């Protein structure tokens, strides 16, 4: 599904990612872990095409066989990639229904969008009152993360990258998000960027990727996340 070939990425001349080679397979769940500053979020933004992140000349990002490195973020989104934000922003005067309608650009009827959003909101424990407010206005950190997951579900992307979807989320909300993602996983690939093992107790990864110093330091199964929880990243270094 997604192949990274010699992915080297710099920001303002400073090299952050250093020659990453990896293939994310369709239908799998990947946890990306690592200490602060290891390049996890840079990896996510580079896949999505953030203009501040400059890829090396020999780097390639292939999605379903197509090199997307020169595509703009909106083009990559149209190809089927979704990225959630670490800190979702509020949009004054814009409801989630309106945002989704704009993003889908006629691919779904407005009534269908509204009905799907309401259905997913119920599953995630999002109140209808919050759903009818301007996006994320007055919402807690956990509510904002749930709204990101709701948007991902309505947009029906195939590769979903969740950057610290567990940060600022209480235990009950974490279970709701994890159960929802598991229920709606069919034919989707998840990349879950996290500092902690707690979400992985609920959302079981097929592979755990550990990044240190902008490189893939180790790849393993769920037991690798348990090792990090027990021993810290020093055991990887």
C-alpha positions in Angstrom: 0.0 0.0 0.0 2.6 2.6 1.1 6.3 2.2 0.4 9.0 4.6 1.7 12.2 4.3 -0.2 15.3 6.1 1.2 13.1 8.7 2.8 15.3 11.5 3.9 13.6 14.7 5.1 14.9 18.1 6.2 13.3 21.1 7.8 15.1 24.5 7.2 18.2 22.6 6.2 18.3 20.3 9.3 18.0 16.6 8.5 15.3 14.9 10.6 14.6 11.6 8.8 17.6 9.6 7.6 17.0 7.2 4.8 13.9 5.3 5.9 12.9 2.2 3.9 9.7 0.5 4.9 6.4 -0.8 3.4 3.1 -0.5 5.1 0.7 -3.3 4.0 -3.0 -3.0 3.3 -5.2 -3.9 6.3 -2.5 -3.8 8.9 -2.1 -1.7 12.0 1.3 -0.1 12.7 2.3 1.6 15.9 5.1 4.1 15.5 6.9 4.8 18.8 10.0 6.7 19.9 11.3 9.4 22.3 10.6 13.1 21.8 12.4 14.4 18.7 12.9 11.0 17.1 11.0 12.0 13.9 7.6 10.4 14.4 5.5 13.4 13.5 7.9 14.4 10.8 7.3 11.0 9.2 3.5 11.6 9.4 3.7 15.1 7.9 6.1 14.0 5.2 3.7 11.2 4.1 0.9 13.8 4.0 3.0 16.3 2.1 3.4 19.2 4.5 5.3 21.9 2.5 7.8 22.7 5.3 9.3 19.2 5.1 11.7 18.8 2.2 12.4 15.3 0.9 15.8 14.3 -0.5 16.3 13.9 -4.2 16.5 10.1 -4.0 13.5 9.7 -1.7 10.3 8.1 -2.8 6.9 7.8 -1.2 4.7 5.3 -3.2 1.0 4.9 -2.5 -0.7 2.1 -4.3 2.2 2.0 -6.9 2.2 5.8 -7.6 5.0 8.1 -6.5 3.1 10.8 -4.6 6.2 12.8 -3.5 5.4 15.7 -5.8 1.7 15.8 -4.9 0.1 18.5 -2.8 -1.5 17.5 0.5 -5.0 17.8 -0.9 -4.0 15.6 -3.9 -2.7 13.0 -1.5 -5.9 13.2 0.5 -7.9 12.5 -2.7 -5.7 9.5 -3.3 -7.0 8.1 0.1 -4.6 9.3 2.9 -5.9 10.9 6.1 -3.8 12.5 8.9 -5.2 13.6 12.2 -3.7 16.5 14.1 -1.9 16.2 17.5 -3.8 19.3 18.6 -7.0 19.6 16.5 -7.9 23.2 15.9 -11.3 24.8 16.4 -13.0 26.5 13.4 -15.3 29.4 14.4 -18.5 29.4 12.5 -17.9 26.1 10.7 -19.7 22.9 11.7 -18.3 19.5 11.1 -21.1 18.8 8.6 -20.0 21.7 6.5 -16.3 20.8 6.7 -17.1 17.2 5.6 -19.3 18.4 2.8 -16.5 20.6 1.5 -13.9 17.8 1.8 -16.1 15.3 0.0 -17.0 17.8 -2.8 -20.2 16.2 -4.0 -19.1 12.5 -3.5 -21.8 12.1 -0.9 -25.2 13.7 -0.5 -25.3 16.3 2.4 -28.1 14.2 4.1 -25.9 11.1 3.9 -23.0 13.0 5.4 -25.2 14.3 8.3 -26.6 10.8 9.0 -23.2 9.1 8.9 -21.7 11.7 11.2 -24.6 11.3 13.7 -24.3 7.5 13.6 -20.5 7.6 14.2 -21.0 10.3 16.9 -23.2 7.9 18.8 -20.7 5.1 18.6 -17.9 7.4 19.8 -20.0 9.0 22.6 -20.0 12.5 21.1 -23.0 14.5 22.1 -25.4 15.9 19.5 -24.9 19.3 21.1 -21.2 19.2 20.4 -21.8 17.9 16.9 -23.9 21.0 16.2 -21.4 23.5 17.5 -18.7 25.1 15.4 -16.0 22.5 15.0 -14.2 21.8 18.3 -15.4 25.1 19.9 -15.4 24.6 23.7 -14.4 20.9 23.2 -12.1 19.1 25.6 -8.9 17.4 24.3 -10.6 14.0 24.3 -13.7 15.4 22.4 -11.4 16.9 19.8 -9.7 13.6 19.2 -13.0 11.8 18.9 -14.1 14.4 16.3 -10.9 13.6 14.3 -11.8 9.9 14.3 -15.4 10.7 13.2 -14.1 12.8 10.3 -11.8 10.0 9.2 -14.7 7.5 9.2 -17.0 9.7 7.1 -14.3 10.5 4.6 -13.6 6.8 4.1 -9.8 7.1 3.5 -7.7 3.9 3.1 -4.6 5.0 4.9 -5.2 6.7 8.2 -2.4 8.2 10.2 -3.3 9.1 13.8 -0.7 11.4 15.4 -1.0 11.0 19.2 -4.7 10.3 19.1 -4.3 9.1 22.7 -2.8 12.3 24.1 -5.2 14.2 26.4 -7.7 11.4 26.3 -9.2 9.8 29.4 -9.5 6.0 29.9 -13.1 5.8 28.8 -12.6 7.9 25.7 -9.5 5.9 24.8 -11.5 2.7 24.9 -14.3 4.3 22.7 -11.8 5.5 20.1 -9.9 2.1 20.1 -13.1 0.1 19.8 -14.4 2.3 17.1 -11.2 2.0 15.0 -11.2 -1.7 15.5 -14.9 -2.0 14.4 -14.4 0.1 11.2 -11.0 -1.3 10.2 -12.0 -3.4 7.2 -9.6 -2.8 4.2 -7.9 0.1 6.1 -4.3 0.6 7.1 -3.7 2.4 10.4 -0.5 4.1 11.4 -0.8 5.1 15.1 1.9 7.4 16.4 2.2 7.3 20.2 4.5 7.7 23.1 2.8 5.2 25.2 1.6 1.6 25.2 -1.8 2.3 26.7 -3.7 2.6 23.4 -2.0 -0.5 22.2 -3.7 -2.5 24.9 -7.0 -1.8 23.1 -5.9 -1.3 19.5 -3.7 -4.3 18.8 -0.9 -3.5 16.4 0.5 -6.0 13.8 3.8 -4.3 13.9 5.6 -1.8 16.2 8.2 0.5 14.7 10.6 2.3 17.0 12.2 5.5 15.7 15.3 6.9 17.3 17.3 9.8 15.8 15.3 9.9 12.6 15.9 6.2 11.8 14.0 3.0 12.2 15.9 1.6 15.2 13.8 -1.6 15.6 10.7 -3.3 14.2 8.8 -6.0 16.1 5.4 -7.1 17.3 3.3 -6.0 20.3 5.9 -7.4 22.6 8.2 -4.6 21.5 5.8 -2.0 22.9 5.6 -4.0 26.2 9.4 -4.0 26.3 9.5 -0.2 25.9 6.8 0.2 28.6 8.8 -1.9 31.0 12.4 -0.9 30.2 12.2 2.4 28.3 13.8 3.4 25.0 17.3 2.8 26.5 16.7 -0.9 26.0 16.5 -0.2 22.2 19.4 2.1 22.0 
